[in-house]
Amino acid sequence: MRSPTPGWRPLGVVTDVHLGPEAHFRGKLRKLTSLAEPLAREFVARMRDEVRPDLIVNLGDVVQDESLETDRENYRRFVEI
C-alpha cells in the first residue's frame, strides 16, 4: 500500500481499545469490549501486511478500568498483540 507520492510516509493510529469486560450504562451495552482483542489483532495484521507504516501511534485508553492488577494484565496483553 505504499504511495507513489514522493515523501509520503504511512502512519498508523490506534485509540480507545478498551480491553476488559463489557461496559453497560443504564442497562444498555455501551462498549463492545468483547471485540477489542480480535479487532486489535486485525489492525496489527493489516498494518503489518498491507499498510506497513513507518510508525504506529497509540493514543491511549487501552483498558476498561477494572482493577489495577487486571488493568495491568490487559495492558500487557495489548502490548503483546
N, C-alpha and C positions, 0 to 999 in steps of 0.2 A: 504494500500500500504506500510505498514511497512516492512522493510527488516529484514530477519532473521540474518543478519550480525551483530555481537556484536559491539556496539559502533557507529553504523550508525545512523545518525540523519538527518532527511529530512530538507531541506531548500527551500523556495520559493523565486524567484526573479522576480520583475516586473519593467519594464522600458519603457520609450517612449510611454506613453498612449496617449498624445496629445488630451485631451478633448477640443473641440472648433469647429469652422467652418472648412469646407473642405479647404484644402490648395492647391492652384494651382501654378504652375510655368511654365511660357511660354505657357499658355493655356492648360496645362495637369494637371490632378489630381495628386498631389504629396503625399498626406497622406490621409488615409481612416479614418479621424477623426469622420465621422458619425457612424463608428462601434466601436469607443473607449469605450463608456459606456457599450454596450452589451458584448463586449469582456472582459472588466474588471470584469463584473458581473459573466461571465462564469468562469474566472480564480479564483475568490474568491470561487465560489461554488465547483469547482474541488479541490481546496486546502483544503477547509473545509471538504468535503465529502469523498474524496479519498486519498489524499496525507497526510493531517493532519501534516503539517510541524511544527517544533518547533519555527521557525522564518520565517517571510517574509520580505525581504529587498526591499525597493523602491529606485531604483537608480535615480529617478527623471524624468524630462521632462514630467510632468503630464499635463500641459496646453499648448494651442496653441496660444500664445501671441495675445490677442485681446486688452484688456484694463485692467488696474489694478483691477477695480471693477469686470469685467467679469471673469478675471483670478482667482480672489479670490473665486467667486461663483463656478466656475468649480472645483477648488481645494477642496472646501467644499463638493461638490457632490462626488468627488473621495474618500475623506476620509469616507464619509457615506456608500460607497459601501462596 
